[in-house]
Amino acid sequence: MSSKVLRSAITGVGGYLPETIVTNDDLAKFVDTTDEWIRERTGIHQRHKAADDQGVSDLATEAAVRALAAAGRSASEIDLIIVATTTADLTFPSVASMVQRKIGAPIGVAFDVQAVCSGFVYAFAVADGFVARGMSKCALVIGAETMTRLMDWEDRGTCVLFGDGAGAVVLEPIEGEGTTADRGLLGFALRCDGTKQDMLYVDGGPSTTGTVGKLRMQGNQVFKHAVINISEAVVAAAEVAGVDVQSVDWFIPHQANQRILAGVANRLGIDEHKVIATVAQHANTSAASIPLAMDQAIRDGRIKPGQLLLMEAMGGGLTWGACVVRL
């Protein structure tokens, strides 16, 4: 027998990509690489790059404004802001507090979540702890990154992979019947294995080098762990949600690499036509990639209200996770 439950429902989605587009050919002018080499190994054709005077809070703010418009809400109604980012404007305060100020939201809860590429999935799950308990009536969950600022432009194995952008969702509590037909977050699974730090990290920080540092990655190792670990988390999240993985309408993976997207979908038995892929145009925007992909697929009419969405990601830490949401 079902009982009434509160769910965290997505009521609006917004995305923002900086104006400057950097193609593979553009990179080849100063990096030892080629368009063919990048496309073959990653599926990436281009990426967006933030302007010199754009902080990640600016990208996050623009995405937030668009998500609020899509939800038909105003900043005055927001009582919770969580920003998933690994490229904050300043060591402190949080990007979330800057977004609060820039959109004109009232005093409320605002903080950042740091789980690198898994950040949006982590932030969504954290926000659910407020929204589904009735402690937040209108929340913003944002994934925003300026990953190009962390690149070592002499390391052709990593600098070609990343781009800048932001995506946001508005979450509101909606009463459901306690079944898989409910709107909102139905289940999630989060993971971290700190012993794998050396596979993907930045070699600097406030308490070590006093510098921002540059991104370092063992690409082959990350690929191997990504396909296996993400698949496990997806199955776990689907089990919590009470749905079959194959029954989802759309698979929205973190946009790291076209091969990883295909590998995970294949391992899970998900039809390739259900996979939302934006990696070719956006490259890896870390915590921003899932909401950006969702925003694009909503705007082009693929994703529709009532459909079942499966999201997953893996990032430095290593962190990874998945969630199942009915729009």
N, C-alpha and C positions, 0 to 999 in steps of 0.2 A: 504494500500500500504506500503510495507516494505521499509526501508531505511538502508543504510550501517551504521553499528555500530562497535565499537571496543569492543572486549570481552577479558577477562583474561583467556587464555587457558593454561591448564596443558600440558607441552611438555616433562616433565621427572619426574619420581618419584624414590625415593631411601629410603631405611630403614636401620637402624643399631640396632642390639641387642647385649649387652655385652656378652662375652663368658660364664661367670658363670651362670649356671642354678640352681635355688633353687626349689626343688620339695616340695609338701605338706608334704611328709614324712620327709624331711630335717627340715622343720619348726617344725614339731611335736616333734623333739628332744629337743627343748628348749622353745616351746610355748605350752600352754595347749589346744591342738587341735588335730584333726586327718584328714587324707586324705579324709575320707568319709564325715566328717562334712563340710569341705571346698568345696568339689565337689558338695554336695547336695544343699548348699545354694548359691553358686556363679558360679559353672561350671568351676572354675579355677583348673588346674592340676599342673601348674608350673609357674615360673616367672624368668626373667633375672635380674641379679644384677651387677651394675657397679663395676669395680675393685677399690680398695682404692685410686689408683692414677689417676683415670679417673674423670674429671669434666664433667658437662653436656655439656660444650662447645666442649669437645672431641667427645661425642656422636653425637652432632649436626653437627660437621664438617664432620664426616664420612658419615652421611646420606646425607649431602649436596654434597659431592664429588660424591657419587653414583647417586644422582639425576641429577647432571650436566652431568655425563657420559651417562645416559639414554637419556638426551635431546640432546646430541651431542654438548654441549656448554662448554666453558672454563670459569674459574673464572674471567678472564680478561673482560668478557662481562657482568658480574653482576653489576647492578647499584642500587639495592635495596635488603636489607636482613631484614626480619622480623622473629624473633624467639618467638614462644609462649612457655613460660616456667614459672613454679612457683618455680623452684629449681636452681636458678642462681649460678654460681661459686662464685661470689662476690656480695655484695650489689650493687656496681657499679665497673666498667662499665658494659654495657649490654653484654649479651651472643652474641648478633648479631655482636657487634663490635669485639668480640674475634674470631668469625667465619670468619668475613671479613679478619682479620689478618692471621688466620691459613690457609685459602684457597688461600690467595694471591689476593683477589679481590681489585680493585682500590678504590680510595676515592669515596664514594657515600652515600646513605642513609642507616642507620642501626639502628635498635632499637628493643626492646622487647615488647611483649604484654602479659599482665597478666590477664587471665580469667580462670585460673586453667584448668579443664578438657575441657572447651569450647574453650580453647585458639587457637586451630588450625582453628576452624570455624571463630572466631573473626579475627585472623590474615589474613586469606584468604580474608575476606570481606574488611579489611583495605588495603591490597595489591591491591585489585581491584580498590580502589580509585586512585591509582597511575597508574596501568597498563592500565585500560580501559579508562583513560584520556590521554594516550600517554605520561605520565610523567616518565614511566619506560619501558625500552625496554626488560629487562631480569631480573626477580626478583626471589629470593629464599624465600620461606615460609617454616619455619621449626617448627615442634613440638618436643620438647626434654625435657626429665625429668629424674631425679634421685630420684624418689619418695621414694625409700627405705631409703633415708637419713632423711626422715621426720617421720619415724615410731616409735611409742612407742611399743617396742617388748614385752611388758607385756599386751598390749591391743589386745586380740585375735580377736576381732570384726573388727579391721581395718588393723593390720599388715599383715594379710594373703592376702589382696586384691590387693596390689600394686606391680609394677615392674618397671624396668628402660628400657629406649630405646629412639630412635629418628627416626623421619620420615620427609622427605623433598619433596617439589615439586618445579619445575621450572615453573614460569608463564611468558608467553609472550603475547603481544597484537596481536590478530588475527581479521581480518575484517570479520564481519558476515552480514547476510541479515536482522537481526532484528527479526528472527523467532526462534522457539524452536528447529529448526534443526541446529542452529549455534553451533560451538564448543565453549567451555568456560563456565564461570560462568553465569547462566541464571537468578538466583534469590537467595536471602538469607533473613533470618530473625534473628535478634539478640535480646536477652532479658536479663534483670537482675532484681532481687527483693532483694534489700539489707536488707529487714526486716527478711530474712531467714538465716542470717549469722550464727546463732548458730547451724544450722543443719550440717554444714561442714566448718571447719576452722582450722587454725594452731594457737596454743596458744602462739605465740611469734613473735617478730619482732624488727627491729632496734630502733624504737621510743617508744617501750613499755618495753619489757623485755631486750632488747639488745642481745637476743639469737635467734637462728633459730626457736625453738619451735617444738612441735609435732602435728601431725594431729589428730583432734577430729571429730567424726561424729556420728550423730543420724541416723543410717542406715535405720530404718523403715520409718522415715519421708522423707529421701532423696528418697527412692524407690517410695513412694506415689507421691511425687511431680514430679519425673522424668518422669513417664509414662504419666501423664496428660499434663505437661508443654511442654515436648519435642514434643508430638503429635500435640499440637497447633502450635508450631513454624514450624514444618514440613509442615503442611497444609498451613501456611502463606507463607513460602518460595516457595512452589509449585505454589501457586496462583500468586505470583510475576513473577515466571518463565513462567507461562501459561501452566503448564502441570498437568496431573492427577497424584496423588501420586502412584496409582497402575500401572502407565505406565512406571515407572523407571525400568531400567534393573538390577541395583544393589543398595541395601541399605547398606551403610557403617556407622554403628552407632559407637559412642564412646564405647569402650570395658570396661564397668564398671562391669557388672554382667550379666550372661547369662539370668537370669530371667527378667531383665530390657529390654534386647535386644528383648526377646520373647514378653514381655508385650507391648512394643511400636509397634512392627511389627503387632501383633494381633489387637491392637486398630486401626491401620491405614489400616488394610486389606491387608498388604503386604505378599506375599507368602514367607514362611520360606526358600524356596530354593534360594530366592534372597538376603538373609541376609549374609553378609560377617562377620564371627565370628572368632576372634583370641584370645578371652579372655582366653580360656583353656590353651594356650601356653604362652601368654604374660602377663596375669593378667591385671590390670588397669594401663596403662602407661600414664594416664592423657592426656596432650595435644599431646602426641606422638601417641596415639592409632589409630586415623583415618588414618593418612598417612602411618603408619606401616601396617595396615590392607589392605589399598589400594595397597601398594607395594607388599605384599604377593600375593594378588589376581591377580595382573597384571603378576607377575612372574610365577604363576602356570597356567596362560592362561585363567582364568575365565573372568576377565575384559579385554575388547578389545576396540580399538579405535572406536570412534563414539557412544559408549554406554552412556546412561543417568544414572548418579550417584546421589544418595541422601545421604548426610552426615548430622549427627546430634550429639549433645553432650550436657551434663549438668555438671556443676561443682560448686565449692564453690563460694559464692557470695550472693545468688545463681545466677549463670549465665547459660544461655542455648541458643541454636541457631541451625539453620539448613541452608544448602545451596544445590542448585541443579546445577550440572555441567555436561556438555557433554564433554566427553574425546576426 
